[in-house]
Amino acid sequence: MNKKTPVPSYEVLYGHRAVWVNNASGCLGRFGVFGIDVHRTIEEQSLGHAPCLYCTHATVTLDDWRRFKAAMLEFHHIDLSDQPAPVWLG
């Protein structure tokens, strides 16, 4: 897996069925009931790169939450270690 340039600022938003990680230009990651999406930045996508860096399409578990946080750290240098698992994960 390739290392990416750190994202200077981002926000983490918890919703009823998903957790979103966004930067100023858009969504970098989504952890949802039915899968994980960790994407390249909009700028990278505009250069012709495929959006997905790490994506799944299955019902998620607590282990998947850990994988999502690891992927966000690996690809975007975003440390989500202090972020709790979403309450809907059970």
Buried (B, 14 or more C-beta within 10 A) or exposed (E): EEEBEEBEEBEBEEEEEBBBBBBEEEBBBBBBEEBBBBBBBBEBBEEEEEBEBBBBEEEBEEEBBEBBBBBBEBBBEBEBEEBEBBEBBE
